Amino acid sequence: MDHTCDAPPADRELLDFAVGLATRAGRVSAQGFFGGWGSRRKEDGSEVTEIDLAVEELVREELARRMPEDGIYGEEKGSTAGVSGRRWIIDPINGTTSFTRRWPLFSNDIAYEDEHGPAVGVINMPMSRQMVVAGRGLGCWVLDGENPDLRSGHRARVTQRTSTRGARTQALNPAGWSEELLTALHRQVFLMASMGCIVDLVTGRADAVVVAGPPMGYEDVAPVPVIVSEAGGRVTDLGGGPVLEGDMTVLATNGLLHEAILDLVEGLPRSRDLHAIDDGV
């Protein structure tokens, strides 16, 4: 159920609502970043903090108040059924590992899906005060500052680079990549540590983004199809299939580089066993 170009445009009011929701989520997480909070390990071994839970609760409460018929899926509290056939997806803090280590690289991610597929996507980076938001058929926008507003935003566009040689390619979770995948890309592209990931792609700071290693959650990927597509790019999994229906790997590019990078990684293993080298740090 990826972004479809022939579906009707999303509701502009939903876009404004999502921006306001992500802004509030960002304020709570930014304040929490500098404060004290407790954390624990979940059953899957990942971390969750009191701030993750507080942000998700804030978003859920507002959705229940404003969109009571819609379903909700959140990373921390799972699914709440709706009756409308529409659904909101929440990743309250995407990058909890960065958050707990005081690395200001986390984001608040919100997506909205209707009967036609992905309709709205928001990635908010509260520490850099930059948000990207897209609505199906409405474009992708970059909003800066403490009080982001679509009226003062500017259109996001991917780069026009056509050569993979030296293409600025951000690598997310490279510690979990297979040696084969890492080597194949390193030989051809300019492989960079992921800083803003999809935000950097649609603002022209990167030409491509590769996500591999331990599988991402659906909530990590849900905002990506509409954001990348509306900025003029293309997104699939590393096998070239629909990203929301695949193995939760991601290849997001300016579109012009997409097939060439798919060729580079074709048939390669995506990940390695991190537990074999993990000392618990």
Secondary structure, 3 states (H helix, E strand, C coil): CCCCCCCCCCCHHHHHHHHHHHHHHHHHHHHHHCCCCCEEECCCCCEEEHHHHHHHHHHHHHHHHHCCCCEEEECCCEEECCCCCCEEEEEEEECHHHHHCCCCCCEEEEEEEECCEEEEEEEEECCCCEEEEEECCCEEEEEECCCCCHHHCEECCCCCCCCCCCCEEEEECHHHCCHHHHHHHHCCCEEEECCCCHHHHHCCCCCEEEECCCCCCHHHHCCHHHHHHHCCCEEECCCCCCHHHCCCCEEEECCCCHHHHHHHHCCCCCCCCHHHCCCCC
